[in-house]
Amino acid sequence: MREKKGNKDLISFLLELYMEAKASKSRSAFEKLKHLLTEEDLKSIEKSSIEFREEFKLR
C-alpha cells in the first residue's frame, strides 16, 4: 500500500481510493442495467428525463 500511496499525503491518497471505488461501483451498476433494460426501456427513460427537465421549474 505504501507503494501505491507514493508521495501523496494520507488524505489525498484516501480520497483517490474512494473516488476510484465509487467510479468502479458506478461502472458495475451501469453494466448490470445495460443487460437488464431493453432498447424500448432506454427510450422511455430518455423521454421521461427530457420531459422532466422541460417541465421542472424552481418556485
PyMOL Python script that loads the backbone (N, CA, C, O; Angstrom):
from pymol import cmd

cmd.read_pdbstr("""\
ATOM      1  N   MET A   1       0.813  -1.173   0.000  1.00  0.00           N
ATOM      2  CA  MET A   1       0.000   0.000   0.000  1.00  0.00           C
ATOM      3  C   MET A   1       0.871   1.257   0.000  1.00  0.00           C
ATOM      4  O   MET A   1       0.490   2.282  -0.564  1.00  0.00           O
ATOM      5  N   ARG A   2       2.004   1.174   0.616  1.00  0.00           N
ATOM      6  CA  ARG A   2       2.898   2.337   0.644  1.00  0.00           C
ATOM      7  C   ARG A   2       3.380   2.688  -0.761  1.00  0.00           C
ATOM      8  O   ARG A   2       3.563   3.858  -1.095  1.00  0.00           O
ATOM      9  N   GLU A   3       3.583   1.653  -1.578  1.00  0.00           N
ATOM     10  CA  GLU A   3       3.998   1.912  -2.965  1.00  0.00           C
ATOM     11  C   GLU A   3       2.916   2.679  -3.708  1.00  0.00           C
ATOM     12  O   GLU A   3       3.212   3.622  -4.441  1.00  0.00           O
ATOM     13  N   LYS A   4       1.667   2.280  -3.521  1.00  0.00           N
ATOM     14  CA  LYS A   4       0.545   2.967  -4.183  1.00  0.00           C
ATOM     15  C   LYS A   4       0.406   4.395  -3.683  1.00  0.00           C
ATOM     16  O   LYS A   4       0.114   5.304  -4.460  1.00  0.00           O
ATOM     17  N   LYS A   5       0.614   4.595  -2.388  1.00  0.00           N
ATOM     18  CA  LYS A   5       0.465   5.922  -1.797  1.00  0.00           C
ATOM     19  C   LYS A   5       1.526   6.867  -2.341  1.00  0.00           C
ATOM     20  O   LYS A   5       1.246   8.036  -2.608  1.00  0.00           O
ATOM     21  N   GLY A   6       2.727   6.367  -2.504  1.00  0.00           N
ATOM     22  CA  GLY A   6       3.804   7.205  -3.022  1.00  0.00           C
ATOM     23  C   GLY A   6       4.038   8.424  -2.147  1.00  0.00           C
ATOM     24  O   GLY A   6       4.107   8.314  -0.922  1.00  0.00           O
ATOM     25  N   ASN A   7       4.162   9.598  -2.784  1.00  0.00           N
ATOM     26  CA  ASN A   7       4.446  10.834  -2.061  1.00  0.00           C
ATOM     27  C   ASN A   7       3.189  11.574  -1.624  1.00  0.00           C
ATOM     28  O   ASN A   7       3.282  12.654  -1.039  1.00  0.00           O
ATOM     29  N   LYS A   8       2.027  11.015  -1.897  1.00  0.00           N
ATOM     30  CA  LYS A   8       0.770  11.689  -1.543  1.00  0.00           C
ATOM     31  C   LYS A   8       0.569  11.674  -0.030  1.00  0.00           C
ATOM     32  O   LYS A   8       0.989  10.747   0.662  1.00  0.00           O
ATOM     33  N   ASP A   9      -0.093  12.736   0.468  1.00  0.00           N
ATOM     34  CA  ASP A   9      -0.457  12.709   1.884  1.00  0.00           C
ATOM     35  C   ASP A   9      -1.618  11.730   2.054  1.00  0.00           C
ATOM     36  O   ASP A   9      -2.279  11.364   1.082  1.00  0.00           O
ATOM     37  N   LEU A  10      -1.856  11.319   3.279  1.00  0.00           N
ATOM     38  CA  LEU A  10      -2.850  10.286   3.557  1.00  0.00           C
ATOM     39  C   LEU A  10      -4.246  10.691   3.093  1.00  0.00           C
ATOM     40  O   LEU A  10      -4.966   9.871   2.523  1.00  0.00           O
ATOM     41  N   ILE A  11      -4.635  11.936   3.328  1.00  0.00           N
ATOM     42  CA  ILE A  11      -5.969  12.399   2.935  1.00  0.00           C
ATOM     43  C   ILE A  11      -6.147  12.309   1.419  1.00  0.00           C
ATOM     44  O   ILE A  11      -7.173  11.820   0.947  1.00  0.00           O
ATOM     45  N   SER A  12      -5.164  12.772   0.658  1.00  0.00           N
ATOM     46  CA  SER A  12      -5.244  12.717  -0.808  1.00  0.00           C
ATOM     47  C   SER A  12      -5.316  11.280  -1.296  1.00  0.00           C
ATOM     48  O   SER A  12      -6.077  10.957  -2.208  1.00  0.00           O
ATOM     49  N   PHE A  13      -4.518  10.427  -0.683  1.00  0.00           N
ATOM     50  CA  PHE A  13      -4.498   9.019  -1.063  1.00  0.00           C
ATOM     51  C   PHE A  13      -5.851   8.358  -0.791  1.00  0.00           C
ATOM     52  O   PHE A  13      -6.373   7.637  -1.642  1.00  0.00           O
ATOM     53  N   LEU A  14      -6.417   8.603   0.395  1.00  0.00           N
ATOM     54  CA  LEU A  14      -7.715   8.016   0.736  1.00  0.00           C
ATOM     55  C   LEU A  14      -8.821   8.556  -0.159  1.00  0.00           C
ATOM     56  O   LEU A  14      -9.717   7.812  -0.556  1.00  0.00           O
ATOM     57  N   LEU A  15      -8.765   9.838  -0.479  1.00  0.00           N
ATOM     58  CA  LEU A  15      -9.753  10.431  -1.376  1.00  0.00           C
ATOM     59  C   LEU A  15      -9.667   9.793  -2.758  1.00  0.00           C
ATOM     60  O   LEU A  15     -10.690   9.505  -3.379  1.00  0.00           O
ATOM     61  N   GLU A  16      -8.454   9.576  -3.233  1.00  0.00           N
ATOM     62  CA  GLU A  16      -8.261   8.926  -4.532  1.00  0.00           C
ATOM     63  C   GLU A  16      -8.823   7.499  -4.515  1.00  0.00           C
ATOM     64  O   GLU A  16      -9.486   7.082  -5.465  1.00  0.00           O
ATOM     65  N   LEU A  17      -8.563   6.759  -3.450  1.00  0.00           N
ATOM     66  CA  LEU A  17      -9.105   5.400  -3.327  1.00  0.00           C
ATOM     67  C   LEU A  17     -10.628   5.422  -3.326  1.00  0.00           C
ATOM     68  O   LEU A  17     -11.268   4.596  -3.977  1.00  0.00           O
ATOM     69  N   TYR A  18     -11.206   6.370  -2.594  1.00  0.00           N
ATOM     70  CA  TYR A  18     -12.656   6.497  -2.532  1.00  0.00           C
ATOM     71  C   TYR A  18     -13.236   6.786  -3.914  1.00  0.00           C
ATOM     72  O   TYR A  18     -14.210   6.155  -4.324  1.00  0.00           O
ATOM     73  N   MET A  19     -12.644   7.733  -4.627  1.00  0.00           N
ATOM     74  CA  MET A  19     -13.145   8.109  -5.953  1.00  0.00           C
ATOM     75  C   MET A  19     -13.042   6.936  -6.928  1.00  0.00           C
ATOM     76  O   MET A  19     -13.948   6.718  -7.732  1.00  0.00           O
ATOM     77  N   GLU A  20     -11.952   6.187  -6.862  1.00  0.00           N
ATOM     78  CA  GLU A  20     -11.791   5.015  -7.728  1.00  0.00           C
ATOM     79  C   GLU A  20     -12.844   3.951  -7.408  1.00  0.00           C
ATOM     80  O   GLU A  20     -13.415   3.349  -8.317  1.00  0.00           O
ATOM     81  N   ALA A  21     -13.100   3.720  -6.122  1.00  0.00           N
ATOM     82  CA  ALA A  21     -14.107   2.726  -5.720  1.00  0.00           C
ATOM     83  C   ALA A  21     -15.496   3.159  -6.170  1.00  0.00           C
ATOM     84  O   ALA A  21     -16.286   2.342  -6.642  1.00  0.00           O
ATOM     85  N   LYS A  22     -15.788   4.442  -6.022  1.00  0.00           N
ATOM     86  CA  LYS A  22     -17.093   4.967  -6.425  1.00  0.00           C
ATOM     87  C   LYS A  22     -17.289   4.829  -7.938  1.00  0.00           C
ATOM     88  O   LYS A  22     -18.360   4.425  -8.391  1.00  0.00           O
ATOM     89  N   ALA A  23     -16.261   5.163  -8.713  1.00  0.00           N
ATOM     90  CA  ALA A  23     -16.337   5.050 -10.173  1.00  0.00           C
ATOM     91  C   ALA A  23     -16.516   3.587 -10.589  1.00  0.00           C
ATOM     92  O   ALA A  23     -17.289   3.284 -11.497  1.00  0.00           O
ATOM     93  N   SER A  24     -15.807   2.700  -9.925  1.00  0.00           N
ATOM     94  CA  SER A  24     -15.913   1.273 -10.236  1.00  0.00           C
ATOM     95  C   SER A  24     -17.322   0.755  -9.945  1.00  0.00           C
ATOM     96  O   SER A  24     -17.877  -0.022 -10.721  1.00  0.00           O
ATOM     97  N   LYS A  25     -17.888   1.188  -8.833  1.00  0.00           N
ATOM     98  CA  LYS A  25     -19.241   0.787  -8.467  1.00  0.00           C
ATOM     99  C   LYS A  25     -20.250   1.305  -9.493  1.00  0.00           C
ATOM    100  O   LYS A  25     -21.186   0.595  -9.862  1.00  0.00           O
ATOM    101  N   SER A  26     -20.059   2.537  -9.948  1.00  0.00           N
ATOM    102  CA  SER A  26     -20.959   3.122 -10.951  1.00  0.00           C
ATOM    103  C   SER A  26     -20.881   2.360 -12.268  1.00  0.00           C
ATOM    104  O   SER A  26     -21.903   2.069 -12.888  1.00  0.00           O
ATOM    105  N   ARG A  27     -19.652   2.038 -12.692  1.00  0.00           N
ATOM    106  CA  ARG A  27     -19.478   1.277 -13.936  1.00  0.00           C
ATOM    107  C   ARG A  27     -20.155  -0.082 -13.838  1.00  0.00           C
ATOM    108  O   ARG A  27     -20.808  -0.530 -14.780  1.00  0.00           O
ATOM    109  N   SER A  28     -19.996  -0.727 -12.700  1.00  0.00           N
ATOM    110  CA  SER A  28     -20.596  -2.044 -12.495  1.00  0.00           C
ATOM    111  C   SER A  28     -22.123  -1.962 -12.550  1.00  0.00           C
ATOM    112  O   SER A  28     -22.769  -2.800 -13.178  1.00  0.00           O
ATOM    113  N   ALA A  29     -22.690  -0.964 -11.897  1.00  0.00           N
ATOM    114  CA  ALA A  29     -24.150  -0.790 -11.908  1.00  0.00           C
ATOM    115  C   ALA A  29     -24.643  -0.503 -13.319  1.00  0.00           C
ATOM    116  O   ALA A  29     -25.682  -1.017 -13.732  1.00  0.00           O
ATOM    117  N   PHE A  30     -23.900   0.319 -14.064  1.00  0.00           N
ATOM    118  CA  PHE A  30     -24.273   0.640 -15.438  1.00  0.00           C
ATOM    119  C   PHE A  30     -24.275  -0.616 -16.300  1.00  0.00           C
ATOM    120  O   PHE A  30     -25.196  -0.826 -17.089  1.00  0.00           O
ATOM    121  N   GLU A  31     -23.261  -1.443 -16.157  1.00  0.00           N
ATOM    122  CA  GLU A  31     -23.180  -2.678 -16.940  1.00  0.00           C
ATOM    123  C   GLU A  31     -24.352  -3.610 -16.623  1.00  0.00           C
ATOM    124  O   GLU A  31     -24.912  -4.232 -17.526  1.00  0.00           O
ATOM    125  N   LYS A  32     -24.721  -3.707 -15.352  1.00  0.00           N
ATOM    126  CA  LYS A  32     -25.863  -4.546 -14.978  1.00  0.00           C
ATOM    127  C   LYS A  32     -27.143  -4.024 -15.616  1.00  0.00           C
ATOM    128  O   LYS A  32     -27.930  -4.794 -16.168  1.00  0.00           O
ATOM    129  N   LEU A  33     -27.347  -2.707 -15.537  1.00  0.00           N
ATOM    130  CA  LEU A  33     -28.548  -2.115 -16.132  1.00  0.00           C
ATOM    131  C   LEU A  33     -28.581  -2.310 -17.638  1.00  0.00           C
ATOM    132  O   LEU A  33     -29.634  -2.570 -18.220  1.00  0.00           O
ATOM    133  N   LYS A  34     -27.423  -2.184 -18.261  1.00  0.00           N
ATOM    134  CA  LYS A  34     -27.332  -2.327 -19.711  1.00  0.00           C
ATOM    135  C   LYS A  34     -27.832  -3.700 -20.157  1.00  0.00           C
ATOM    136  O   LYS A  34     -28.422  -3.829 -21.230  1.00  0.00           O
ATOM    137  N   HIS A  35     -27.603  -4.702 -19.353  1.00  0.00           N
ATOM    138  CA  HIS A  35     -28.044  -6.052 -19.696  1.00  0.00           C
ATOM    139  C   HIS A  35     -29.508  -6.306 -19.329  1.00  0.00           C
ATOM    140  O   HIS A  35     -30.146  -7.195 -19.893  1.00  0.00           O
ATOM    141  N   LEU A  36     -30.033  -5.530 -18.390  1.00  0.00           N
ATOM    142  CA  LEU A  36     -31.415  -5.734 -17.943  1.00  0.00           C
ATOM    143  C   LEU A  36     -32.439  -4.960 -18.767  1.00  0.00           C
ATOM    144  O   LEU A  36     -33.567  -5.421 -18.945  1.00  0.00           O
ATOM    145  N   LEU A  37     -32.054  -3.786 -19.273  1.00  0.00           N
ATOM    146  CA  LEU A  37     -33.001  -2.913 -19.961  1.00  0.00           C
ATOM    147  C   LEU A  37     -33.011  -3.157 -21.462  1.00  0.00           C
ATOM    148  O   LEU A  37     -31.977  -3.429 -22.072  1.00  0.00           O
ATOM    149  N   THR A  38     -34.197  -3.054 -22.041  1.00  0.00           N
ATOM    150  CA  THR A  38     -34.328  -3.181 -23.493  1.00  0.00           C
ATOM    151  C   THR A  38     -34.157  -1.800 -24.125  1.00  0.00           C
ATOM    152  O   THR A  38     -34.122  -0.786 -23.427  1.00  0.00           O
ATOM    153  N   GLU A  39     -34.055  -1.775 -25.424  1.00  0.00           N
ATOM    154  CA  GLU A  39     -33.961  -0.514 -26.161  1.00  0.00           C
ATOM    155  C   GLU A  39     -35.204   0.335 -25.897  1.00  0.00           C
ATOM    156  O   GLU A  39     -35.114   1.555 -25.766  1.00  0.00           O
ATOM    157  N   GLU A  40     -36.344  -0.312 -25.821  1.00  0.00           N
ATOM    158  CA  GLU A  40     -37.601   0.393 -25.540  1.00  0.00           C
ATOM    159  C   GLU A  40     -37.568   1.028 -24.139  1.00  0.00           C
ATOM    160  O   GLU A  40     -38.020   2.158 -23.951  1.00  0.00           O
ATOM    161  N   ASP A  41     -37.033   0.293 -23.171  1.00  0.00           N
ATOM    162  CA  ASP A  41     -36.901   0.832 -21.808  1.00  0.00           C
ATOM    163  C   ASP A  41     -36.029   2.083 -21.808  1.00  0.00           C
ATOM    164  O   ASP A  41     -36.369   3.092 -21.189  1.00  0.00           O
ATOM    165  N   LEU A  42     -34.899   2.005 -22.511  1.00  0.00           N
ATOM    166  CA  LEU A  42     -33.972   3.138 -22.557  1.00  0.00           C
ATOM    167  C   LEU A  42     -34.610   4.360 -23.206  1.00  0.00           C
ATOM    168  O   LEU A  42     -34.424   5.482 -22.733  1.00  0.00           O
ATOM    169  N   LYS A  43     -35.358   4.154 -24.280  1.00  0.00           N
ATOM    170  CA  LYS A  43     -36.033   5.273 -24.943  1.00  0.00           C
ATOM    171  C   LYS A  43     -37.086   5.891 -24.032  1.00  0.00           C
ATOM    172  O   LYS A  43     -37.248   7.111 -24.010  1.00  0.00           O
ATOM    173  N   SER A  44     -37.793   5.068 -23.289  1.00  0.00           N
ATOM    174  CA  SER A  44     -38.804   5.555 -22.355  1.00  0.00           C
ATOM    175  C   SER A  44     -38.163   6.381 -21.238  1.00  0.00           C
ATOM    176  O   SER A  44     -38.685   7.429 -20.857  1.00  0.00           O
ATOM    177  N   ILE A  45     -37.045   5.910 -20.723  1.00  0.00           N
ATOM    178  CA  ILE A  45     -36.321   6.643 -19.680  1.00  0.00           C
ATOM    179  C   ILE A  45     -35.831   7.979 -20.222  1.00  0.00           C
ATOM    180  O   ILE A  45     -35.953   9.009 -19.558  1.00  0.00           O
ATOM    181  N   GLU A  46     -35.281   7.956 -21.422  1.00  0.00           N
ATOM    182  CA  GLU A  46     -34.794   9.189 -22.042  1.00  0.00           C
ATOM    183  C   GLU A  46     -35.938  10.190 -22.223  1.00  0.00           C
ATOM    184  O   GLU A  46     -35.787  11.372 -21.913  1.00  0.00           O
ATOM    185  N   LYS A  47     -37.068   9.720 -22.718  1.00  0.00           N
ATOM    186  CA  LYS A  47     -38.229  10.589 -22.935  1.00  0.00           C
ATOM    187  C   LYS A  47     -38.698  11.201 -21.616  1.00  0.00           C
ATOM    188  O   LYS A  47     -38.964  12.401 -21.546  1.00  0.00           O
ATOM    189  N   SER A  48     -38.797  10.389 -20.587  1.00  0.00           N
ATOM    190  CA  SER A  48     -39.227  10.876 -19.275  1.00  0.00           C
ATOM    191  C   SER A  48     -38.257  11.909 -18.720  1.00  0.00           C
ATOM    192  O   SER A  48     -38.669  12.909 -18.131  1.00  0.00           O
ATOM    193  N   SER A  49     -36.986  11.663 -18.908  1.00  0.00           N
ATOM    194  CA  SER A  49     -35.965  12.591 -18.424  1.00  0.00           C
ATOM    195  C   SER A  49     -36.072  13.943 -19.125  1.00  0.00           C
ATOM    196  O   SER A  49     -35.983  14.990 -18.484  1.00  0.00           O
ATOM    197  N   ILE A  50     -36.261  13.916 -20.436  1.00  0.00           N
ATOM    198  CA  ILE A  50     -36.396  15.156 -21.214  1.00  0.00           C
ATOM    199  C   ILE A  50     -37.642  15.916 -20.773  1.00  0.00           C
ATOM    200  O   ILE A  50     -37.595  17.130 -20.575  1.00  0.00           O
ATOM    201  N   GLU A  51     -38.752  15.206 -20.619  1.00  0.00           N
ATOM    202  CA  GLU A  51     -39.996  15.849 -20.183  1.00  0.00           C
ATOM    203  C   GLU A  51     -39.836  16.473 -18.802  1.00  0.00           C
ATOM    204  O   GLU A  51     -40.313  17.581 -18.558  1.00  0.00           O
ATOM    205  N   PHE A  52     -39.174  15.772 -17.912  1.00  0.00           N
ATOM    206  CA  PHE A  52     -38.962  16.300 -16.565  1.00  0.00           C
ATOM    207  C   PHE A  52     -38.150  17.589 -16.618  1.00  0.00           C
ATOM    208  O   PHE A  52     -38.509  18.574 -15.973  1.00  0.00           O
ATOM    209  N   ARG A  53     -37.062  17.589 -17.377  1.00  0.00           N
ATOM    210  CA  ARG A  53     -36.212  18.790 -17.472  1.00  0.00           C
ATOM    211  C   ARG A  53     -36.959  19.967 -18.069  1.00  0.00           C
ATOM    212  O   ARG A  53     -36.772  21.105 -17.640  1.00  0.00           O
ATOM    213  N   GLU A  54     -37.802  19.701 -19.056  1.00  0.00           N
ATOM    214  CA  GLU A  54     -38.556  20.782 -19.699  1.00  0.00           C
ATOM    215  C   GLU A  54     -39.606  21.372 -18.760  1.00  0.00           C
ATOM    216  O   GLU A  54     -39.875  22.573 -18.807  1.00  0.00           O
ATOM    217  N   GLU A  55     -40.197  20.539 -17.913  1.00  0.00           N
ATOM    218  CA  GLU A  55     -41.288  20.990 -17.054  1.00  0.00           C
ATOM    219  C   GLU A  55     -40.833  21.445 -15.670  1.00  0.00           C
ATOM    220  O   GLU A  55     -41.596  22.096 -14.956  1.00  0.00           O
ATOM    221  N   PHE A  56     -39.615  21.116 -15.286  1.00  0.00           N
ATOM    222  CA  PHE A  56     -39.134  21.446 -13.950  1.00  0.00           C
ATOM    223  C   PHE A  56     -38.880  22.945 -13.825  1.00  0.00           C
ATOM    224  O   PHE A  56     -38.201  23.547 -14.657  1.00  0.00           O
ATOM    225  N   LYS A  57     -39.435  23.533 -12.772  1.00  0.00           N
ATOM    226  CA  LYS A  57     -39.221  24.957 -12.511  1.00  0.00           C
ATOM    227  C   LYS A  57     -39.065  25.148 -11.010  1.00  0.00           C
ATOM    228  O   LYS A  57     -39.799  24.556 -10.219  1.00  0.00           O
ATOM    229  N   LEU A  58     -38.106  25.978 -10.626  1.00  0.00           N
ATOM    230  CA  LEU A  58     -37.962  26.333  -9.219  1.00  0.00           C
ATOM    231  C   LEU A  58     -38.986  27.395  -8.881  1.00  0.00           C
ATOM    232  O   LEU A  58     -39.263  28.281  -9.690  1.00  0.00           O
ATOM    233  N   ARG A  59     -39.538  27.310  -7.710  1.00  0.00           N
ATOM    234  CA  ARG A  59     -40.538  28.312  -7.298  1.00  0.00           C
ATOM    235  C   ARG A  59     -39.963  29.246  -6.289  1.00  0.00           C
ATOM    236  O   ARG A  59     -40.651  30.155  -5.825  1.00  0.00           O
TER     237      ARG A  59
END
""", "prot")
cmd.dss("prot")
cmd.show_as("cartoon", "prot")
cmd.util.cbc("prot")
cmd.orient("prot")
